[in-house]
Amino acid sequence: MSLFPQPEPQPSPTPTAPPPGHGLLQDQVADVTAAAAASPPPDVPPVSPPDQMPPPAGALPLALPAQGRIYTGHHRVRLGDAAPSRRMRLDALARFLQDVAEDDAADAAWPDDIGWVLRSTRLTIRRFPTLGETLRLDTFCSASAARWAERTTTVTGEAGGLVQATSVWVAIDVATGSPARLGEPFSRVYGPSTSGRRVSARLQLPAPTAEAVAAARSWPLRRADLDVWGHVNNAISWAAVEDELCRVDWLPATATLEHHQAIGPDDQPRLAASRRGRGLDVWLVDPSGRMLSAAHLEPQQAGPPG
């Protein structure tokens, strides 16, 4: 599925088009949220794996589709991707997911007039990939709606790493910056792999409590955090999650990240966190306490942090 077209950077340092996949832009939040609230609950019929392509070992939320487009890429976990424990970091995984999505878009020759912005990502982690491990990434369109669609990517490592990522992306008309309807070209190329599944773009994670906001710490941005569109790349929000993950004694079995606002170079995000049940909530908020991103992690097992 080609949900993440990444046009070539233009010579001008100030892009005129909205970014197609780097966090939800502020001026689009109201339109997308209203449309998501009005959409019916998703209808989710099962997707069966093809006989010639069994799913990898370990239960995952979705098997590879029996029909439709599947794009496969490969990456190796390198020094810059790994934590001190040698496990792959969540922000590095997010970059790998962006890369295979971009490669899929290029391979499918997706038109440049429709861009995509990231709404949310959910990771199911059966085993973290580790330093030096070569990964296979199988990515496909797993569900759709009128103005957004879902991409699922299964990450399988030669040493046993196994992760599945499911992300919701909102289609954007590049000329107007408004949410765009998915048309016949999308349905023709990417519809078959959905098997009729529908997806909602509603955000579900809670806002931080007043206590969490009061205890939030400064989380300064760096110029290296900005992409060619002048906004903080969505992988950076996962780096914030890593900053809190190192404070607990477990690794996540699931991790969800939702993007509420685009983060610009002049923003001053603060990092808030709170324990909820056995899990961990993490937020980036602005100085007033408004959510920029929200994450929730549930533990995999007890053990030393990565």
N, C-alpha and C positions, 0 to 999 in steps of 0.2 A: 504494500500500500504506500502510495506516495503522498503522505500527509504533511511533509515538512519541507517544502521547496526552499532552498537557500540560494537566492540569486547572487551572482558575482558581486563583490563589493564595488561600489562606484568610486571614482576619484574624489568626489566631493566628500569632505569629512562630515557633512550633515545630511543624512538620508532624508528623502522626501516621502518615502513609502513606509508603512508600518512594518515592523519585523515579523517574518513568517515563522515564528517558533521560538521565541525567547522570553516568555512570560507575558501575562495578560496586560495590555496597555490600559492606562487609566481611563482614557476617553472611550473605551469600549466596554468597560465593566458593567455599566448600567444596562446597556442593550443586551449583552450576553446573559446577565443575571435575570433580567426580565423574561427573555426568551426561554431560559432554562426552567424558570419557575412555571411557565405556561405549558411546558412540554409534558406529555403523559409519561407515567412510569415506563421504563424500558421493558420490552418483551424479549426474553432471553431464551430462545430455544437452544438445545445443545448443539455443539459442534463436534463432529466425529473425526478422528484421525484417519488418514488414508492407510490402507493395508500396507503399502510399501514404505510408509514413513511413521514407524511407531514413536510415541512420545518418549523423551528421555526418562531415565530412572528417577523415581520420586514423583509424588503427586504434585501437579500444577493446576492452577485454575482453568486454563484453556489448553487443549491440544492443538497441534497444527491443523489447519483446515483441510478438509478432504478435497476442496476445489478452490479455484481462484489463485490470485497472485501471492507468492511467498518470495521475498528477496532475502538472500543470504550473504552476510559479510563476515569478515574475520578480523580480530584484533588480538594483540598480545599485551598482557598486563606488564607494564614496565615500571622502572624505579619511581617515576613521577606520579604513578597511579596507586601506589601502595602505602599503607600505614606502617608504623614501626613493627607491627606484628607480622607484616608481609601480606596481610589480606588486602584485597582491592577496596579502596575507599568509595563511598557512595557518590561523591562528586565526580570521581573518575568514571564510574559506571554511567552516570548521566551523560558525560561527554561521549562515551562509546555509543550510547543509544542515539544521541544526536547525529553522530557520524554515519551510522548505518541508515538512519532515516534520510539524511541528505543524499547518500549514495543511491538509495532506492528512488528518491525523487528524480535524480539525474538520469538514472537508468530508464525510468518510465516517461521521461520527457514531460513532466508535469508543467502546465502553463504558468508563466510568471505573473499573470494578472490576479491569481488567487494565492494569497499567503495564509499562514497558519500561526496562531499564538497558543501557547501551552496553557491549559486550564488546570490539569492535575495529573499526577503519576502515582501509581501504586506498585510497589515492589513486593514480590513473594520470593523469599530467599531461602532456598533449601541448603545451599552451601556457598559461602563466599569464594569467588575466584581468588587466586593467590599470585604473588609475584612470579613472573616468567611463564604463566599459564597462557596457552593459546586458546582463544574463545571463538566459538561459532555463534553468530547472531542471526536467528531466523525471525524476520519481521513481516507482519501482515495486517491488513485491516480486519478488525474483529467485530466492529459494530459501527453504526452510523445513525445520523438523524438529519434534520433538515439543514442545519448550519454547522454541525460539528461531527466529528468522527473519532473513533477509538483505534489506536495502534497498539498491538501486542507484539512484544519482542521476547523470544525465548533465548536465553544466553546459556550455552552449554560449554563447559571447559574440558580440556583433555585430561585434567587432573581431578575432575569431579565437581568443579564449580557448576552451580545450577541456580539460575535466577530467572524469573519472569517479570517483565515490566509491562504495565497496561496504562496508557496515557490517553487523555482526552484533549483534542486540539480543536480550536474554533476556526472556521474558515473566514478569511478577511478579504474584502475587495481592496486590492492594493491602491486603486485610484481614489477611493473614498474613505478608506479606513473603517468601513462598517462591516458587520457580520454579513457574509455572503451565503446564498443558497448553494447547496451541492447539486450539481446538474447531471445531465446524462453522461458526460465523459467520466465523471467520478463513478457513477453507478456501473458503467460498462467495464471499467478497468478494475475497480476495487470492490464493487458490490458482491460478486460471487463468493468471496472468502468470508463474508459476514454471515452467510446462511440466514439472512433475515433478522439478525440480532439488532436491537435498537439500544441506544445509549443516552443517558441524561448528562447534562453539563452542570448540574447543581453541585455546589460546594457543600461539604457536610461537616468538616472539622469545626470544633467550637472556638470561639474567641478566647483570648487569654483572660484570666481572672484579674481583678484589680491588684491582688497581691503579686501575681506574676509580672504584671506591667511595672509595679513599683520596684521590683527586684531586678528588672532587666538591666543588662550591662551594655555599654557601647560596643558596637561591632563595626568598626570603620571600614569603608570601602577602599579599594585600591584601583588605580587606573587599569590594571590588568584584569579586573573583574568585568570591564565593559566590553561589549561586542561591537561589531561594525555599525550597529544601529544606535549606539549610544546608551544602551540600557544594560543593566546587570544580567548576565547570562543565567539561565535557570539552574545551571549546574552549581552556581555560587550559593544558592539557597541550600543545596545539599551540603556544601562545605560548612554552612552554619550548623546544620544538623550534626555533622561530625564533631564540631566543637563541644556539643553537649553529650554526644554518645560516649566520648572518652571519659565522662564523669560517672558512668554507670558500669556495673560489672557484668554486663551481658551484651550480646549481639542481637540484632533484630531478626525475627522471622518474617515480619511484614513491616513495611515503611510506606507511608502515604504522605505526599507533599502537594499542597494546593496553593496556587498563585492568585492572590487577590488584587495586587497592584503592580504595575511596572516600577522598578527601582532605578532611578536616574543617578547621574554622577554627583548631583548636589544634595541627594538625600542623606540623612543621618540615621541609618537603621540601628535599632537596639535589639539585642538577643534576649528573649525571654524563654523560660522553660518551667515545666511543672510535671510532677509525677501524677499519673492518673491510673488507678488500679495497679497492675503490674507493668504498665507501659509508661511512655514518656511523650509529653507534648512539647513541641518546640515552635517558637514563632519568631519572625522578624517583624518588628513594629516600628512605626515612626515615633518621633518624640512625644506626640499626643496620645500614643497607645493604639493608633489605628493599625490593623493588620496589613502587612505587606505579603507575607506568606505564612502558612501554617502546616505543621507536620505532626504525625503521630506514629510512634514505633511501638511494636509489641515484641517481647523478648523471644529469642530462639531457645536459649538454654543458659544456665549459669556458667560463668567462666570469666577470664580476664578480658578487658576491653581491647579492641583492636588498635 
